[in-house]
Amino acid sequence: MDLSVTGMRVFREVAERGSFTAAAAALGYTQSAVSRQVAALESALGEPVFRRHRSGVQLTPAGRAVLRHTTVALDEIDAALRAAHRPPPRRVIARLGAYPAAGALLLPRALADLRRTHPELDVTTREGATPALVRALRAGSLDLAVVAQAPPFRALDAESPELTVELLAEADLRVAVPATHPLAGDDAIDVDQLRAQSWIASPSPAGEVLLGVWPGLGGRIRVAHSSRDWLAKLRLVAAGCGITTVPASMAEVVPDGVRVLPVRGGPRETRRVLLAHLPGRRSPVLRAVAEALRVAATR
């Protein structure tokens, strides 16, 4: 049995999304249709490409090998389809992923520099949580990704080959509080003062509302508002609806009525900003994007 283009596209989407359900939603298919395509692919290959577990799927060694070739094949097929319908584009495209907070300062600065220094370069961007961006790099739908990392600073995933990563920035986590809040009257907040606060947080990929709450507080934490949007969370802080954690870099873009303060006591909460890509992806185009990100990160 031959491999179908549809089957390869479904396989790559499942590998990127990490589950049959998410892939079906992204493709507009039913979950059973996705399962049939993957089953047909595995039948043609004579090997399972995914290990199923409770929270989704993980590539098998055979699946990782097939994904590398599938990505190359689909890119060539897409290029052939574009060439058949219109002349090759003059602009060079780079696909960049980034975690949400990077869109506040780092991405706009880097993209503005690139528009000035490399006008022929067309950078497309895509926002996502770090695990989703890592899967997208593996699936070949992103060339580079700006990701966030919290202690302990382990490898971004357990797949092979290991992703190439570069440290762009490192800073301590901070807390954004309303300017009129009692906590705003000092130059820092004691960690013990955080336990009784109302928090504004983001749902984590696992479905638990955690992102935006100070790590390791323990006990019962009150999350008053949940939002994935950074600006919405900061506006809620400005309105006096609660407090939230922010990367130190966000201090420059918080709205009026918000103070961003360090935290005293407890383990140091450092956050790293990394640039990740598959090994061997070092074309002049990607080097230009990486350099713009490095420069933007040092400002």
Stockholm file with secondary structure:
# STOCKHOLM 1.0

chainA/1-299         MDLSVTGMRVFREVAERGSFTAAAAALGYTQSAVSRQVAALESALGEPVFRRHRSGVQLTPAGRAVLRHTTVALDEIDAALRAAHRPPPRRVIARLGAYPAAGALLLPRALADLRRTHPELDVTTREGATPALVRALRAGSLDLAVVAQAPPFRALDAESPELTVELLAEADLRVAVPATHPLAGDDAIDVDQLRAQSWIASPSPAGEVLLGVWPGLGGRIRVAHSSRDWLAKLRLVAAGCGITTVPASMAEVVPDGVRVLPVRGGPRETRRVLLAHLPGRRSPVLRAVAEALRVAATR
#=GR chainA/1-299 SS CCCCHHHHHHHHHHHHHSSHHHHHHHHTCCHHHHHHHHHHHHHHHTSCCEEEETTEEEECHHHHHHHHHHHHHHHHHHHHHHHHHSCCCSSEEEEEEECGGGGTTHHHHHHHHHHHHCTTEEEEEEECCHHHHHHHHHHTSCSEEEEEECSSCCCSCSCSSCCEEEEEEEEEEEEEEETTSGGGGSSSEEGGGGTTSEEEEEECTTSCEEETSCTTCCSCCEEEEECSCHHHHHHHHHTTSCBEEEEGGGGGTCCTTEEEECEESSSCCEEEEEEEECTTCCCHHHHHHHHHHHHHHTC
#=GC SS_cons         CCCCHHHHHHHHHHHHHSSHHHHHHHHTCCHHHHHHHHHHHHHHHTSCCEEEETTEEEECHHHHHHHHHHHHHHHHHHHHHHHHHSCCCSSEEEEEEECGGGGTTHHHHHHHHHHHHCTTEEEEEEECCHHHHHHHHHHTSCSEEEEEECSSCCCSCSCSSCCEEEEEEEEEEEEEEETTSGGGGSSSEEGGGGTTSEEEEEECTTSCEEETSCTTCCSCCEEEEECSCHHHHHHHHHTTSCBEEEEGGGGGTCCTTEEEECEESSSCCEEEEEEEECTTCCCHHHHHHHHHHHHHHTC
//
